[in-house]
Amino acid sequence: MSRLKIGIDVGGTNTDAVVVDEDGEVIASTKSATTLDPSDGIAKALSEVIAGVDKSKITQAMLGTTHPANAIIQRRNLQTVGVLRLAAPSSLAIRPGAAWPKDLHASVIGPSAIVGGGYEYDGREIAPLEEKAIREFAQKCKGKVSAIAVSCAFAPANYAQELRAGEILAEELGADFPVSLSHQVGQIGLLERENATILNASLFGVAEGVVNGFHNALKGHGLKVDSFLTQNDGTLMTAEEAVRLPILTVGSGPTNSMRGACALAKLSDALVIDVGGTSADCGILVDGFPRESAAAIEVGGVRTNFRMPDLISIGLGGGTIVRQEGNGVKCGPDSVGYKVITEALINGGSTLTLSDISTKGGRLSGFGDASKLSGVSDEVVKQALAWVDEQIQNLSDRMKASRSTMPLIAVGGGSHLIPKKINGIAEVITPNHHAVANAFGAAIAEASGSVDRVYRYDDQGREACLDEARKLATEAAVRAGADAKHVRITAVIEVPMSYLPGQGCRVQVKAAGPLAS
Amino acid sequence: MRELTLDDLDDMVLGATLLGTGGGGDPYIARLMVRQAMEDFGTVKIVTPSELDPDGLVLTVAVIGAPTVISEKVPAGPEFTGVVNALASYLGKKPVAIMPIEVGGMNTLIPLAVAAELGLPVIDADSMRRAFPQIEMTVFTLAGIPASPMSVADEKGNVMVFETTDNQMAEKLARSAVMQLGLANGISCYSMTVRQVAEAGIQGSMSYCVELGKRLMAVQRGEAGSFDEFLKFAEAKIYFSGKIIDLDRRTTDGFAKGTVVIEHMTDPNRTMHVEIQNELLIATEDGKPIITTPDLICILDYENAQPITTETLAYGQRVNVIGLPCAPEWHQPGMLELVGPKAFGYDMPYVRMGEAK
């Protein structure tokens, strides 16, 4: 019996859903507008997509959603969080919540304390865990906060103190009291990791709503399936985990889109450019996963450091406005956006857009009336397309990690703009079903595990250190539900660290594999 | 005298990033620290030596350790006030001002936080006006001023005051001490009188950093004529515009070393090589030196003029390679042996900016 999977992606504009079989073929798909309460959209997409499918064959359902991201951006339904840092006497010069936007600080950050604890780079304790101060802090938080975020210096290397702090908080506030521990959320960089952990804790309520909505929708259709949410890195968490780690889903939209596009094209290494009405987003997949950003990521104006896909966005889309200036042409950065369907010249509007240029230049057909473009000179078309080609060339160069050529997958409503020939690009591909690439990306997501820590290569040698990191990542992937027989290492990043004795090196390893059935 | 405000702080951070020449540590954490210190203790005055008693004591303060460790073991405060107080008590004299050693990278800002807490002014001078990786690489070494006696401290109250026979030994002892102290520590060295600062220091470094940052900020806002104004102020020049086509990183002797290769924007036959040792040190074209240490090499993002640090350099970035002449105070006997290309192991001559053929 062939087993089926459901993938649902709730985007800012559309909610997509697909049913996929074991061979990765799309059996059914649907696309509808995202609803005010996204749960309604999920339920609707689900009922549409499974209408003609044998429900008994469905075993798993994956959801990718922008709920948590939107909650932060719109400061909606965020909970008040107590902030506990285990690092004193270090770190006292920068209090928790420093440099947060005022409005977000006011609505999220409750009481905070920096108590004795934390680790040195070499594993010694900065100070023993100050348990009494943690109990006092817990009492101060009682009735004032909905959750507590705990961060400890060097927790990515050793999180024993964070676990102990979690136990103490449970003793004081009850085993069900929501607590977020930083080692589960972010990487090296205490302040950024603390920020991410606070945001994570503030999203517990939102996440619970999403997961309940998802479960109810599944239950409503009599589907008894395993349910998962997709993370920023394109891998899965169980719905139960997602309630505790919602921050790890805020970048999953672009990731699902890129992974879905790549898999639909049957590729594992490619550039992906998603061209919409206003902007073009470019990312790169290596071994089927998006390359992650090395830079600090801002979420809602707060600097964080959790795993996010490396994306470059530029102001180039089907609705980008084209203007004549002297003998030259200026494209954008402003756009008519989704109004391109009424504002563009070809659609009877009065604004010259890149969709008009693309039509006259022979890249776009079947969208509006080309005869309305008689007033647009060939010279303007030539110059505007030259600008487009240069931008796309720059975008693909900036994303690539080396000079070798690779394929480029073009998706999105504005993908017609992408030229067929780009230096360093083997071919430009637009796969079937690319309109539901997001939901497809969710449906094919795998389980993963990762490790990020500092090694001293002088202690046991580089290979032994890397082996240990690979082993830890693999074990983490299996714990996350991956099939032990099919787990593979998907990324190894080594960053040598200056001034660190014994050849100090930061090692990040990630492993992933298909879900064990 | 000028009062440093929170607005100046943004300009100073950008200036400090530029003067970090790709290294010097991310000023982001130091900036948060200064912000909190100003909130808690008030603003900081920047003064010139002429405003102070010539015989008054000036103490420096800086962070020493490893940037990655500092990102995890965030500054506390006592490691910096501790080194200043310890050295003052060793010398039996109270300081009249705090001085940065290194105006470039995060050490530009640390002295401001300390000065705010101690209620002292910051003297508008330093010993590098750029980032360098070692303690002895200062104009004070050239002037024969010892780094010793010096102090290092951690946030827990462990403090060492020690003396060394020369400034190279000062670097070695300080490095081995901080390894035990957690690699995120305060250091104070090169104690001297206001008169010595006036004679041997690089004058006006802090104001220069703010003014430089202010002009680069205008470039980033896209103001008309701002790039020319920025270059004119810094006496800087764009030497190369192109795309990064190769990046080789390695770690040797605790230093992040590497080479970045940039292909010219319009002439693919031209490439520039930039050599990295924590900072950007040498830029060559066809093996010929174009910009050489101690002159400053800065790689700016071609689009938004943001200085790119060595950690964030990446294949495909479009960049401008800019040279800034080092502070004029560097040009004195002994400079090349201390901070010229050969001091970093590059077998090539120093080419003073503007003299490349």
Interface residues (C-beta under 8 A of the other chain):
Chain A: A87 A88 P89 S90 S91 L92 A93 I94 R95 A98 A99 G118 E120 Y121 I126 A127 A153 F154 I188 G189 L190 L191 A294 A295 R303 N394 D397 R398 M399 K400 A401 S402 R403 V454 V495 P496 M497 S498 Y499 L500 P501 Q503 G504 C505 R506
Chain B: G23 Y28 I29 L32 M33 R35 Q36 A37 G65 A66 P67 T68 V69 S71 E72 K73 V74 P75 A76 G77 P78 A113 P133 E155 K156 R175 M179 G182 L183 A184 K243 I245 D246 R249 R250 T251 G254 F255 A256 N278 E311 T312 A314 Y315 G316 Q317 R318
